[in-house]
């Protein structure tokens, strides 16, 4: 299979490292465990491995709350071990895809810690902060994907911050060019280490309605920088996870990210009699 089409017809094996193979006896799978099974994966006919988040994280959401996008959580290993894994995978003609989590960070990420220091913090606009209603309630009725309000009050600064998932996962402000530039640098960091592509987490949530609306909508402007990276590395791909959102939203975002994968959950038609 040529490099230009591997992502179209290749067999992609999703790997949850925490439960894959533990090599040091701490009860948690690790990068060495993945490396030890590469020959088996090759025998299975796997063309690429998609590794769930392995970045440093407080693990409030099992790694989807990232506190450092350019490192490896010691729970799983080190950057040196990751580099050796990529080299070993490529020696067996196996591609390596990483999970990229651009919608939100951990509340322990240095960016958010700086953003929450004061309303005048240089990184205040890296996240989505809003005043509450006059009665002290959240800015609107947006809900977290995990239930409850999508807004949490920061008592130090007296404003609410948006989190589409846990309150430990504040949403980044993708309307801020500095945020987009920083996240594109993350992609370049891993591409330079030999990563072959990314599975992009919850891409439909990146851009929120800037007005005090009741429901959020997507926007296509966040795709421009990522497309420029894709053009520079046409052999790499960025899968998008889309599972429960309406098809019309999935379609709009997939048009914005022409050439990227879409993983969609099958839907069952309603039964009629």
N, C-alpha and C positions, 0 to 999 in steps of 0.2 A: 504494500500500500504506500503510495507516494505521500510525502509530507504535506502536499497541498490539499489532500482530501482525507487525511486520516480521521479528522473530527466528524466527517460525514458518515462514514461507515464503520469506524473503529468500535471495538468493544471496550466500554469504559466501566471500570470496576470502582464503585464508591467504597472508600475505606474509612471507617470510623476508628482512628488509631487507638482511642482509649480502650477499646475492647478487642483489638485485633490480635496482638501478641505482645506479651510482657517478657522482657529479657533480663530485667534486674530484680525481679521478685517483689516489686512494690505494689502489685495488684493492678497496675495501669499499663496498657499497651504503649509502645514507644516506636521511634523511628528505626531503631535497630531491628525491632520485630518485623517491621515492614520489609526492610532490606533482606532479612533472612528468608522471606517467603517470595522473593521476586522470581526465583526459578519455577516455583509452583504456579505463580500467576502467568508466567510465560507459557508453561505447559497447558494452562487452561485456555490460552488463546487471547489473553488480555492485551489490548493495544495501549491503554492508558489507565493510570490510577488517579482517581479524584480523591484527594485527602481532605477530610473535614478539618475545621480550624485547629491549628497547632501553634498559634501565636500566644504570647504571654497574656494571661487572663485571670481574673479573680474567680472565673468559672461559675458565675451566677446563672449563666445560660450555656454551660458546657462549651465555652470557647467562643461563642458568638457575641461575647462582650469583650472586645479586644482592648488591651491596655498598651500594646506596642505592635504596630503592623510590620515592623522590620526585624523581627527576632523570633526565636522559638521558645516556647514555654519549657522550662527545665523539666517539667513533668514528662515531656516527650523526648527530650534530648537537647541538642545544640545546633547552631548553624553549621558547624563543621560536619556533624552527623547528617544534617540535611543535604549538604553539598555532596557527601559521599553516597547518599541514597539516590540523588538525581543522577550522579555519574554511573552508579550501578544499574539503575533503571534504563538509562540510555544505552548502556552496553548490551542490553537485552532487547533493544528496540521498543521499550515501553516509555510512553510519554508520562509526564507528571503534571497534573492539574491541581491547583490550590483553590481552596474556598476563599473568596474575597468578600469581605463584609463591609460595604461602603456606606450603608444607611445610618449606622450608629456606632459609637464606641462604647467602651466601658466608662462608667462614672469615675473610674480610677485612672483613666488615660490622662497624661499630663495636659493635653489640650483642654479637657473639660475642667480639670482642677484649676487651670489658669482662667478659663472662661467664667467660672463661678466665684472668683475672688471678689469681683465688684462689677457694677454696671458699666464701668469705664475700662474694663480689662481689654487689652489689645485683641484678645481672642474671644471676646463676648459674642461677636457675630459669627463665630464658628459653629454655634449651636442655635437653637430656636427658642428664644426667650420672649415671653409676653406678659403684660400686666394682667391680673385677674379682673373679673367683673367688679363693679362698685360694691357688690355685696360680699366680695372675697372669694367667690366661686371661680373655678377654672375659666380660661378665656372662651372656650366653646365646648361643645359636647363630643369632641372626638374621643374615640375609645382606643385603648391599647389592644393589640392583637391577643394579648393574654388575659384580657378582661379588666374592667374598671376604667377610670379616666386615663387618657394619654398624657395628662399634665400632672407634674409634681411641683409643689411649692418649695422654692429654696428660701428658707427663712432668713438667711444672711443678707440676700439682696432684695428680697420681697417680690420676686418675679417667679413665674412658672416656667419650667422648661418642658419641652415636648419629648416624649419617648413612645415610640410605636409599639414597643415590647415592654420589658421590665423597666422599673424606674432606675435600675442600675445600667440601663442602655440608652443614654440620651442621644437623640437624633442629631446628626450633623446638618448644617445649613448649606446645602448644595447650591444655593443661589450665590454664595460667597466665592469669588474666583480663587481666593487663597486656599479654601477647602478643596476645591477641585484640583488645583495644582498639587497640593500635598498628597492627595489620593492617587493622582497619576504618577507621582514620584514613587509611591508604594509599588505600583504595578511595574515600573521600570526597575526597581530594586530587585524584585523577584525574577523578572525576565533576564536580567543580567546574571543571575545565578543559575540560569538554564531551565527555568520553569516553562512549560510548553503552553500554558493557558490557565484560565481561571473560571471557576463556577461563581457567578455573581449572585450574591444573596439578596433577596427581596428588592429587586431593582425598581419595581413599580412604586416604591415608597420614597424614592430619592428626593423628588421635588414636591413640596406641599403647596397648597393654595395660599398665597400671601395675604389674602383678604380674610376677614373674620367669617369665613363660610362655615357651613355645618358639615360639609363633606370634602375630603381632600381629593385633588386630581393630580394626574401625572403631567409631566412637561418634558419636552424633547431636548432642551438646551444642555442638559447634563451629559448627553451622549457625545457632544462634539469633541471634547478632549480625548475621551476613550477611543473614539473612531480614529483620531490621529495616531494614537499608539498602535491600534490595530493595523493601520495602513503601513506603519513603519515595520511591523512584524507580521506580515500576512500569513506566516505559518503557524501563528499562535491564535487561540480562540478563547472567548470569554462566555461560557455558558451562563444562562440566566435561569434562576429558579422561579417558576410561576406555578402555583398549585391551586389556590382557592379564589383568586381574583376573577372578576367577570371577564369573559373572552374579549369584550371590546377594549378593556384596558390592556390586556396582554397584547392584543394586536397593535395598539398604538405604540407601546413601548418596544415591541419587536421591530416595528418599522424604524424607530429611532436608532436601534442597534442592529441595523442590517448586517448580516453575516455572523451574528452571534447565535449560540444555541438557545433554544427554549425547551426546558423540561416542563411538561405540563401533565397534570394529573388527569387520567381519563374520567369522563363524566358519564353517568348512566342516564339514558333517556327516561322520562316519566312513563310509567306503564299506563296504558289506556285500555278500556274494555268496550 
